[in-house]
Amino acid sequence: MSTRTQEEPIDAQVAYDEHGLVPCVVQHWSTGEVLTLAYMNEQALARTRATGELHLFSRSRQEQWHKGATSGNTQRVRELRLDCDGDTLLALVDPAGPACHTGERTCFHRGQLDPAAPHEVLPALERTIAERARTRPGGSYTAKLLADPERIGEKVMEEAEELARAAREESDERVQEEAADLIYHLLVLLASRGRVLAGVAQVLDERSR
């Protein structure tokens, strides 16, 4: 894509189909999950850009659609991107709730779900840790750690040392296993401070610029 094209407003670059529509892939800003596939027309795109929340066009109802206007599950748009041919939009969003009308996080909740794709694993683990923090179930190792912040820090140091030792002396498989232990405890530590991986990723992104 030329520099001139990159500088043009995205509205001017969209290639709508014969019905005046363009497919829009909706993706979770923090986790990378694909939430849904919907459609926009020129008016929906303009409303999305003006309000900062996702607006779509319903082909079944033949009307404009503010995502979450009824359910409250709005989607704040962080970025809009366009594919190489200009005929598909990508909306990166912060969802206020489930994306699917069934109550599922994503509309793509059927089919082959096991094993989870690599990009799904850590967000799912973060959600589990957050649930343990909220409910504090008896017998939960995570809940026990969250109740003892000093112990969380000790475990992170312990797991980091074990990972370093595995890197020096043990197999590649053991390195992976120890790295998994460290990442889990690091996620618990972040949760204990009200932090998430997305914030860490933002710091890394800022440092790489």
Contacts in CASP RR format, 6 or more apart in sequence:
PFRMAT RR
TARGET T0000
AUTHOR 0000-0000-0000
METHOD contacts of the structure
MODEL  1
MSTRTQEEPIDAQVAYDEHGLVPCVVQHWSTGEVLTLAYMNEQALARTRA
TGELHLFSRSRQEQWHKGATSGNTQRVRELRLDCDGDTLLALVDPAGPAC
HTGERTCFHRGQLDPAAPHEVLPALERTIAERARTRPGGSYTAKLLADPE
RIGEKVMEEAEELARAAREESDERVQEEAADLIYHLLVLLASRGRVLAGV
AQVLDERSR
1 84 0 8 1.000
5 13 0 8 1.000
10 45 0 8 1.000
10 49 0 8 1.000
10 80 0 8 1.000
10 82 0 8 1.000
11 42 0 8 1.000
11 45 0 8 1.000
11 46 0 8 1.000
11 49 0 8 1.000
13 82 0 8 1.000
13 86 0 8 1.000
14 22 0 8 1.000
14 42 0 8 1.000
14 45 0 8 1.000
14 82 0 8 1.000
14 86 0 8 1.000
14 87 0 8 1.000
14 89 0 8 1.000
15 22 0 8 1.000
15 85 0 8 1.000
15 86 0 8 1.000
15 87 0 8 1.000
16 22 0 8 1.000
16 41 0 8 1.000
16 42 0 8 1.000
17 87 0 8 1.000
20 41 0 8 1.000
20 42 0 8 1.000
21 39 0 8 1.000
21 40 0 8 1.000
21 41 0 8 1.000
21 57 0 8 1.000
21 59 0 8 1.000
22 39 0 8 1.000
22 40 0 8 1.000
22 41 0 8 1.000
22 45 0 8 1.000
22 86 0 8 1.000
22 87 0 8 1.000
22 88 0 8 1.000
22 89 0 8 1.000
23 37 0 8 1.000
23 38 0 8 1.000
23 39 0 8 1.000
23 87 0 8 1.000
23 88 0 8 1.000
23 89 0 8 1.000
24 37 0 8 1.000
24 38 0 8 1.000
24 39 0 8 1.000
24 40 0 8 1.000
24 56 0 8 1.000
24 88 0 8 1.000
24 89 0 8 1.000
24 90 0 8 1.000
24 91 0 8 1.000
25 34 0 8 1.000
25 37 0 8 1.000
25 88 0 8 1.000
25 89 0 8 1.000
25 90 0 8 1.000
25 91 0 8 1.000
26 34 0 8 1.000
26 35 0 8 1.000
26 36 0 8 1.000
26 37 0 8 1.000
26 38 0 8 1.000
26 54 0 8 1.000
26 75 0 8 1.000
26 91 0 8 1.000
26 93 0 8 1.000
26 99 0 8 1.000
27 33 0 8 1.000
27 34 0 8 1.000
27 35 0 8 1.000
27 90 0 8 1.000
27 91 0 8 1.000
27 92 0 8 1.000
27 93 0 8 1.000
28 34 0 8 1.000
28 35 0 8 1.000
28 92 0 8 1.000
28 93 0 8 1.000
28 94 0 8 1.000
28 95 0 8 1.000
28 106 0 8 1.000
29 78 0 8 1.000
29 79 0 8 1.000
29 92 0 8 1.000
29 93 0 8 1.000
29 94 0 8 1.000
29 198 0 8 1.000
30 94 0 8 1.000
30 123 0 8 1.000
30 196 0 8 1.000
30 197 0 8 1.000
30 198 0 8 1.000
31 119 0 8 1.000
31 120 0 8 1.000
31 123 0 8 1.000
32 119 0 8 1.000
32 123 0 8 1.000
33 105 0 8 1.000
33 106 0 8 1.000
33 119 0 8 1.000
33 120 0 8 1.000
33 123 0 8 1.000
34 106 0 8 1.000
34 108 0 8 1.000
35 75 0 8 1.000
35 93 0 8 1.000
35 95 0 8 1.000
35 99 0 8 1.000
35 100 0 8 1.000
35 105 0 8 1.000
35 106 0 8 1.000
35 107 0 8 1.000
35 108 0 8 1.000
36 99 0 8 1.000
36 100 0 8 1.000
36 106 0 8 1.000
36 107 0 8 1.000
36 108 0 8 1.000
37 107 0 8 1.000
38 56 0 8 1.000
38 57 0 8 1.000
38 67 0 8 1.000
39 56 0 8 1.000
39 57 0 8 1.000
39 59 0 8 1.000
40 48 0 8 1.000
40 55 0 8 1.000
40 56 0 8 1.000
40 57 0 8 1.000
40 89 0 8 1.000
41 57 0 8 1.000
41 64 0 8 1.000
43 55 0 8 1.000
43 57 0 8 1.000
43 64 0 8 1.000
44 55 0 8 1.000
44 56 0 8 1.000
44 57 0 8 1.000
44 64 0 8 1.000
44 65 0 8 1.000
45 55 0 8 1.000
45 89 0 8 1.000
47 55 0 8 1.000
47 64 0 8 1.000
47 66 0 8 1.000
48 54 0 8 1.000
48 55 0 8 1.000
48 77 0 8 1.000
48 80 0 8 1.000
48 91 0 8 1.000
49 80 0 8 1.000
52 76 0 8 1.000
52 77 0 8 1.000
53 66 0 8 1.000
53 67 0 8 1.000
53 74 0 8 1.000
53 75 0 8 1.000
53 76 0 8 1.000
53 77 0 8 1.000
54 66 0 8 1.000
54 67 0 8 1.000
54 74 0 8 1.000
54 75 0 8 1.000
54 76 0 8 1.000
54 77 0 8 1.000
54 91 0 8 1.000
54 93 0 8 1.000
55 64 0 8 1.000
55 65 0 8 1.000
55 66 0 8 1.000
55 67 0 8 1.000
56 64 0 8 1.000
56 65 0 8 1.000
56 67 0 8 1.000
57 63 0 8 1.000
57 64 0 8 1.000
57 65 0 8 1.000
58 64 0 8 1.000
58 65 0 8 1.000
66 74 0 8 1.000
67 73 0 8 1.000
67 74 0 8 1.000
67 75 0 8 1.000
68 74 0 8 1.000
68 75 0 8 1.000
68 96 0 8 1.000
71 101 0 8 1.000
72 96 0 8 1.000
72 97 0 8 1.000
73 95 0 8 1.000
73 96 0 8 1.000
73 97 0 8 1.000
73 98 0 8 1.000
73 99 0 8 1.000
74 95 0 8 1.000
74 96 0 8 1.000
75 91 0 8 1.000
75 93 0 8 1.000
75 94 0 8 1.000
75 95 0 8 1.000
75 96 0 8 1.000
75 99 0 8 1.000
76 93 0 8 1.000
76 94 0 8 1.000
76 95 0 8 1.000
76 96 0 8 1.000
77 91 0 8 1.000
77 92 0 8 1.000
77 93 0 8 1.000
78 92 0 8 1.000
78 93 0 8 1.000
78 94 0 8 1.000
79 91 0 8 1.000
79 92 0 8 1.000
80 89 0 8 1.000
80 90 0 8 1.000
80 91 0 8 1.000
80 92 0 8 1.000
81 89 0 8 1.000
81 90 0 8 1.000
81 92 0 8 1.000
82 88 0 8 1.000
82 89 0 8 1.000
82 90 0 8 1.000
83 89 0 8 1.000
83 90 0 8 1.000
97 105 0 8 1.000
98 104 0 8 1.000
98 105 0 8 1.000
99 105 0 8 1.000
99 106 0 8 1.000
99 107 0 8 1.000
100 106 0 8 1.000
100 107 0 8 1.000
100 109 0 8 1.000
102 109 0 8 1.000
116 124 0 8 1.000
122 183 0 8 1.000
122 187 0 8 1.000
122 197 0 8 1.000
123 197 0 8 1.000
125 184 0 8 1.000
125 187 0 8 1.000
126 187 0 8 1.000
126 191 0 8 1.000
126 196 0 8 1.000
126 197 0 8 1.000
128 142 0 8 1.000
129 142 0 8 1.000
129 187 0 8 1.000
129 188 0 8 1.000
129 191 0 8 1.000
130 191 0 8 1.000
132 140 0 8 1.000
132 142 0 8 1.000
132 143 0 8 1.000
132 146 0 8 1.000
133 142 0 8 1.000
133 143 0 8 1.000
133 146 0 8 1.000
133 191 0 8 1.000
133 192 0 8 1.000
135 143 0 8 1.000
136 143 0 8 1.000
136 146 0 8 1.000
136 147 0 8 1.000
137 143 0 8 1.000
142 188 0 8 1.000
145 151 0 8 1.000
145 152 0 8 1.000
145 155 0 8 1.000
145 185 0 8 1.000
145 188 0 8 1.000
145 192 0 8 1.000
146 152 0 8 1.000
146 188 0 8 1.000
146 191 0 8 1.000
146 192 0 8 1.000
149 192 0 8 1.000
152 185 0 8 1.000
152 188 0 8 1.000
152 189 0 8 1.000
152 192 0 8 1.000
153 185 0 8 1.000
153 189 0 8 1.000
155 185 0 8 1.000
155 188 0 8 1.000
156 182 0 8 1.000
156 185 0 8 1.000
156 186 0 8 1.000
156 189 0 8 1.000
159 178 0 8 1.000
159 181 0 8 1.000
159 182 0 8 1.000
159 185 0 8 1.000
160 182 0 8 1.000
162 178 0 8 1.000
162 181 0 8 1.000
162 182 0 8 1.000
163 175 0 8 1.000
163 178 0 8 1.000
163 179 0 8 1.000
163 181 0 8 1.000
163 182 0 8 1.000
165 178 0 8 1.000
166 174 0 8 1.000
166 175 0 8 1.000
166 177 0 8 1.000
166 178 0 8 1.000
167 175 0 8 1.000
187 197 0 8 1.000
190 196 0 8 1.000
190 197 0 8 1.000
190 200 0 8 1.000
END
